[in-house]
Amino acid sequence: MLFEEFGAAPRVTDVPKPACPPRGALVRVRATGLCRSDWHAWSGHDDSVRLPHVPGHEFAGDLVELGSEVPEDAGWSVGDRVTAPFIYACGRCDECAAGDSQVCRNQRQPGFTQWGSFAEYVVVEEASRNLLRLPEGLDYVEAASLGCRFATAYRAIVTRGRLETGERIAVHGCGGVGLSAVMIAVAAGVEVYAVDVSDAALAAAAALGAIPIAGGEGAAERVREASGGGVELSVDAFGSPQTAVASLRSLKPKGRHVQIGLLLGDQASAALPMDEVIARELEVLGSHGMSTGEYPVLLGAVADEAFRPIELVGRTIGLDDVPDALAAMGTPGASGSGMTVVAL
């Protein structure tokens, strides 16, 4: 699926098969997620995207080719079932050496800095560093649902948010990444407040065990009232100035706000109430994907059914359905609740 102009109708067409880089790999895509980040890329909100472009960044498939410089002892073989983080780390910078590949200074991203996974084949850069093996029993659709949204939510809550037993969390925005955050927090045994403007999204969050809170104007006040003064952790899983501010104002003193949803384009420099940050000693944290080293724990937990992200997949569509589904992501609630995964 290719687009040649930002915001213009994409089309499904034939393009040349991509070449496999010397240190990379070529993967036959079997399933790929459709998320709001793809909508941002198509809308022209990300200045790393160059036209014409193939979006898509969370995928699972079969390894069909390895680059000539990939070491034999890396352990990969054609036919292996694989996935990869949406951040292709270089493996050589200081951040990668410290285990923080999610903020690699030389990172590349499928669907953004290079063509992505809304196609039969996708390139994985630095295969020795970025390829991940799928556990037995984890199918392609569920694996694709992990690639951005579930992994991002997991790191945001567990690593960056430092959620602890007995705390309470508010999740603002209950699309794919928001419902992932709800599922992870409910599994941790904490009280979860799910905030959204969509009745369907709130119903989906409630079915997972969250307390639904109507979004929009006054959402922060409703969270504080329901929680008896505010929550210890709050995340903006949608990505707008309004939801970011509502998330921060949902906190009790000394609380922690984690920004998951992207704020791009003219919203990139959105103002936050820093007077409240100072007066109540709040923490404002960013979270960007997940490091390669953290994935085996998450993949193992899903394979063992500690989490069931497949329950968050609201619909599975074909590649021909992606143009309409992509455009619908610009309207909250228009694409339904849960994740959309494209099966190829």
C-alpha positions as CSV (number, residue, x, y, z in Angstrom):
1,M,0.0,0.0,0.0
2,L,1.6,3.1,-1.3
3,F,0.9,6.8,-1.0
4,E,2.4,9.5,-3.1
5,E,1.0,12.6,-1.3
6,F,0.3,13.2,2.3
7,G,-3.4,12.8,3.2
8,A,-4.3,11.7,-0.3
9,A,-5.9,8.3,-1.0
10,P,-3.3,5.5,-0.8
11,R,-3.4,2.7,-3.3
12,V,-2.5,-1.0,-3.4
13,T,0.0,-1.5,-6.2
14,D,3.0,-3.6,-7.4
15,V,6.5,-2.3,-6.5
16,P,9.9,-3.9,-6.8
17,K,10.9,-6.5,-4.2
18,P,13.2,-4.8,-1.7
19,A,16.9,-5.7,-1.6
20,C,18.3,-7.3,1.5
21,P,21.0,-5.1,3.2
22,P,24.4,-6.8,3.9
23,R,23.8,-6.8,7.7
24,G,20.0,-7.0,7.4
25,A,17.2,-9.4,6.6
26,L,14.2,-9.7,4.4
27,V,10.9,-10.8,6.0
28,R,7.8,-12.1,4.2
29,V,5.0,-10.2,6.1
30,R,2.2,-12.5,7.3
31,A,0.4,-9.9,9.6
32,T,0.9,-6.2,10.3
33,G,-0.8,-3.9,12.7
34,L,-2.6,-0.7,11.8
35,C,-2.2,2.0,14.4
36,R,-2.5,5.8,14.9
37,S,1.3,6.2,14.3
38,D,0.6,5.0,10.7
39,W,-2.1,7.7,10.4
40,H,0.4,10.3,11.6
41,A,2.9,9.2,8.9
42,W,0.2,9.3,6.2
43,S,-1.0,12.7,7.4
44,G,2.5,14.3,7.0
45,H,3.0,14.8,10.7
46,D,6.4,13.1,10.8
47,D,9.2,14.9,9.0
48,S,11.2,11.6,8.6
49,V,8.8,10.3,6.0
50,R,9.8,10.7,2.3
51,L,7.4,10.3,-0.6
52,P,6.4,8.0,-2.2
53,H,6.0,5.9,0.9
54,V,4.8,2.5,2.3
55,P,3.8,2.8,5.9
56,G,3.5,0.0,8.5
57,H,5.8,-0.7,11.5
58,E,4.4,-3.6,13.6
59,F,4.7,-6.9,11.9
60,A,5.3,-10.7,12.1
61,G,6.3,-13.0,9.3
62,D,8.8,-15.5,7.9
63,L,12.5,-14.9,7.4
64,V,13.2,-15.3,3.6
65,E,16.7,-13.9,3.2
66,L,19.7,-12.9,5.3
67,G,22.4,-10.4,4.3
68,S,25.8,-11.6,3.3
69,E,27.4,-10.0,6.4
70,V,25.1,-11.5,9.0
71,P,27.3,-13.8,11.1
72,E,26.6,-17.5,10.8
73,D,26.6,-17.9,14.6
74,A,23.7,-15.4,14.9
75,G,21.5,-18.4,14.8
76,W,19.0,-17.4,12.1
77,S,17.8,-19.6,9.2
78,V,15.5,-19.0,6.3
79,G,12.0,-20.0,7.3
80,D,12.3,-18.8,10.9
81,R,9.1,-17.2,12.3
82,V,10.2,-13.7,13.4
83,T,9.2,-10.2,14.4
84,A,11.2,-7.0,15.2
85,P,10.9,-3.9,17.2
86,F,9.7,-0.8,15.3
87,I,13.0,0.8,16.3
88,Y,15.9,-0.7,14.4
89,A,18.8,0.0,16.6
90,C,22.4,0.3,15.3
91,G,24.0,-1.8,18.1
92,R,27.0,0.5,18.2
93,C,26.1,3.7,20.0
94,D,26.3,4.5,23.7
95,E,22.6,4.0,24.2
96,C,22.7,0.6,22.6
97,A,25.7,-0.4,24.7
98,A,23.7,0.6,27.8
99,G,20.8,-1.6,26.7
100,D,18.6,1.3,25.7
101,S,18.1,0.5,22.0
102,Q,14.7,2.2,22.1
103,V,16.5,5.5,22.1
104,C,19.3,4.5,19.8
105,R,20.8,7.7,18.4
106,N,21.2,6.1,14.9
107,Q,17.8,4.4,14.8
108,R,15.8,3.6,11.7
109,Q,12.1,2.9,11.7
110,P,10.1,0.9,9.2
111,G,7.1,2.8,8.0
112,F,8.8,6.1,8.8
113,T,12.5,6.5,7.8
114,Q,12.2,3.6,5.3
115,W,9.4,1.7,3.6
116,G,7.3,-0.4,6.0
117,S,5.2,-3.5,6.4
118,F,2.0,-2.7,4.4
119,A,3.5,-4.9,1.7
120,E,4.5,-8.5,1.0
121,Y,8.1,-7.9,2.1
122,V,9.8,-5.7,4.7
123,V,13.5,-5.1,5.4
124,V,14.9,-5.5,8.9
125,E,18.1,-3.5,9.4
126,E,21.0,-4.9,11.5
127,A,19.4,-8.4,11.7
128,S,21.8,-9.7,14.5
129,R,20.5,-6.9,16.7
130,N,16.9,-6.5,15.8
131,L,15.4,-9.9,14.7
132,L,13.3,-11.6,17.3
133,R,12.1,-15.2,17.2
134,L,8.4,-16.0,17.8
135,P,7.7,-18.6,20.5
136,E,5.9,-21.7,19.4
137,G,2.2,-21.2,19.7
138,L,2.3,-17.5,19.2
139,D,0.6,-16.8,15.9
140,Y,1.3,-14.0,13.4
141,V,-1.7,-11.9,14.2
142,E,-1.1,-11.8,17.9
143,A,2.6,-11.2,17.4
144,A,1.8,-8.3,15.1
145,S,-0.4,-6.8,17.8
146,L,2.6,-6.7,20.1
147,G,4.9,-4.8,17.9
148,C,4.1,-1.3,18.8
149,R,1.1,-0.8,21.0
150,F,1.3,-3.7,23.5
151,A,5.1,-3.4,23.8
152,T,4.9,0.4,24.2
153,A,2.2,0.1,26.8
154,Y,4.2,-2.5,28.7
155,R,7.4,-0.5,28.9
156,A,5.5,2.7,29.7
157,I,3.7,1.2,32.7
158,V,6.3,-1.3,34.0
159,T,9.6,0.3,33.3
160,R,8.9,4.1,32.9
161,G,5.8,4.4,35.1
162,R,7.1,2.0,37.8
163,L,3.6,0.8,38.7
164,E,3.5,-0.8,42.1
165,T,1.1,-3.0,44.0
166,G,-1.6,-0.9,45.7
167,E,-1.3,2.1,43.3
168,R,-4.0,3.3,40.9
169,I,-3.7,4.2,37.3
170,A,-5.7,6.3,34.8
171,V,-5.4,5.5,31.1
172,H,-6.5,8.4,28.9
173,G,-7.5,7.0,25.4
174,C,-8.6,3.4,25.0
175,G,-7.6,2.6,21.5
176,G,-5.1,-0.2,20.8
177,V,-2.3,1.1,23.0
178,G,-4.7,2.3,25.7
179,L,-6.5,-1.1,25.9
180,S,-3.1,-2.7,26.1
181,A,-2.2,-0.5,29.0
182,V,-5.5,-1.4,30.7
183,M,-4.9,-5.2,30.2
184,I,-1.4,-4.9,31.6
185,A,-2.4,-2.9,34.6
186,V,-5.4,-5.1,35.4
187,A,-3.1,-8.1,35.3
188,A,-0.9,-6.3,37.9
189,G,-3.9,-6.3,40.2
190,V,-4.2,-2.5,40.5
191,E,-7.3,-0.2,40.2
192,V,-7.6,1.1,36.7
193,Y,-9.6,4.1,35.5
194,A,-10.2,4.0,31.7
195,V,-11.0,7.4,30.1
196,D,-12.4,7.9,26.6
197,V,-15.0,9.8,24.6
198,S,-16.2,6.6,22.9
199,D,-18.8,4.4,24.5
200,A,-17.5,1.4,22.6
201,A,-14.0,2.0,23.8
202,L,-15.2,2.4,27.4
203,A,-17.2,-0.8,27.2
204,A,-14.1,-2.7,25.9
205,A,-12.0,-1.3,28.8
206,A,-14.7,-2.2,31.3
207,A,-14.8,-5.8,29.9
208,L,-11.1,-6.0,30.7
209,G,-11.7,-4.9,34.4
210,A,-11.3,-1.2,34.3
211,I,-13.6,1.5,35.8
212,P,-14.9,3.6,32.8
213,I,-14.7,7.4,33.0
214,A,-16.2,9.7,30.4
215,G,-13.5,11.6,28.5
216,G,-13.6,15.2,27.2
217,E,-14.0,18.3,29.3
218,G,-13.8,17.6,33.0
219,A,-12.3,14.2,32.6
220,A,-9.5,14.9,35.1
221,E,-11.9,16.0,37.7
222,R,-14.0,12.8,37.2
223,V,-10.9,10.7,37.7
224,R,-9.9,12.6,40.9
225,E,-13.4,12.3,42.2
226,A,-13.6,8.5,41.5
227,S,-10.2,7.8,42.9
228,G,-10.6,9.9,46.0
229,G,-8.1,12.6,45.2
230,G,-6.1,11.4,42.2
231,V,-4.1,8.5,40.9
232,E,-0.4,7.6,41.4
233,L,0.2,7.0,37.7
234,S,-1.6,8.3,34.6
235,V,-0.8,7.8,30.9
236,D,-1.9,9.7,27.8
237,A,-2.4,6.8,25.4
238,F,-4.1,8.9,22.7
239,G,-1.8,11.9,22.1
240,S,-3.3,15.3,22.1
241,P,-2.8,18.5,24.1
242,Q,-6.2,17.9,25.8
243,T,-5.5,14.3,26.8
244,A,-2.0,15.1,28.0
245,V,-3.2,17.9,30.3
246,A,-6.1,15.7,31.5
247,S,-3.7,12.9,32.3
248,L,-1.4,15.2,34.3
249,R,-4.3,16.8,36.2
250,S,-5.6,13.3,37.1
251,L,-2.6,12.8,39.4
252,K,-2.3,13.0,43.2
253,P,0.7,14.9,44.6
254,K,4.0,13.2,43.7
255,G,2.2,11.3,40.9
256,R,3.8,10.2,37.6
257,H,2.5,11.1,34.1
258,V,3.7,9.0,31.1
259,Q,3.2,10.3,27.6
260,I,2.6,7.4,25.2
261,G,0.5,8.9,22.5
262,L,2.3,10.9,19.9
263,L,2.1,14.7,19.7
264,L,3.3,15.7,16.3
265,G,2.9,18.5,13.8
266,D,1.5,21.7,15.2
267,Q,0.9,19.9,18.5
268,A,4.5,18.9,19.1
269,S,5.1,21.8,21.5
270,A,1.9,21.5,23.4
271,A,1.9,23.4,26.7
272,L,1.5,21.5,30.0
273,P,0.5,23.2,33.3
274,M,4.0,23.3,34.7
275,D,2.8,25.3,37.7
276,E,1.0,22.2,38.9
277,V,4.1,20.1,38.1
278,I,6.1,22.2,40.5
279,A,3.5,22.8,43.2
280,R,2.6,19.1,43.5
281,E,6.0,17.7,42.6
282,L,4.7,15.7,39.6
283,E,6.9,13.6,37.3
284,V,6.5,14.0,33.5
285,L,8.0,11.0,31.6
286,G,8.2,10.0,28.0
287,S,8.2,6.4,26.7
288,H,9.2,5.3,23.3
289,G,8.7,1.7,22.2
290,M,10.6,-1.1,23.9
291,S,14.3,-2.1,23.9
292,T,15.2,-5.3,22.0
293,G,16.5,-6.8,25.2
294,E,13.1,-6.5,26.9
295,Y,11.1,-8.3,24.2
296,P,12.0,-12.0,25.2
297,V,10.3,-11.5,28.6
298,L,7.2,-10.0,27.0
299,L,7.0,-12.6,24.3
300,G,7.4,-15.4,26.9
301,A,4.6,-13.9,29.0
302,V,2.3,-13.8,26.0
303,A,3.2,-17.3,25.0
304,D,2.4,-18.4,28.6
305,E,-0.9,-16.5,28.5
306,A,0.0,-14.2,31.3
307,F,-1.4,-11.6,28.8
308,R,-3.7,-12.3,25.9
309,P,-3.3,-9.4,23.5
310,I,-5.2,-11.4,20.9
311,E,-8.4,-10.4,22.8
312,L,-7.6,-6.8,22.0
313,V,-7.7,-7.4,18.2
314,G,-11.0,-5.9,17.2
315,R,-10.8,-6.8,13.6
316,T,-8.6,-8.5,11.0
317,I,-8.6,-7.0,7.5
318,G,-6.9,-7.4,4.2
319,L,-4.4,-5.1,2.5
320,D,-7.1,-3.7,0.2
321,D,-9.1,-2.5,3.2
322,V,-6.2,-0.5,4.7
323,P,-6.7,2.8,2.8
324,D,-10.2,3.3,4.2
325,A,-9.2,2.0,7.7
326,L,-6.2,4.3,7.7
327,A,-8.2,7.4,6.9
328,A,-10.8,6.5,9.6
329,M,-8.1,6.7,12.3
330,G,-8.2,10.5,12.2
331,T,-11.7,10.4,13.8
332,P,-11.8,9.2,17.4
333,G,-14.1,6.2,17.7
334,A,-14.6,5.9,13.9
335,S,-12.4,2.8,13.6
336,G,-14.1,0.9,16.4
337,S,-12.6,-0.4,19.6
338,G,-9.4,-2.5,19.9
339,M,-6.6,-3.1,17.5
340,T,-6.8,-3.6,13.7
341,V,-4.4,-6.1,12.2
342,V,-3.8,-6.7,8.5
343,A,-3.4,-10.3,7.5
344,L,-1.4,-10.9,4.2
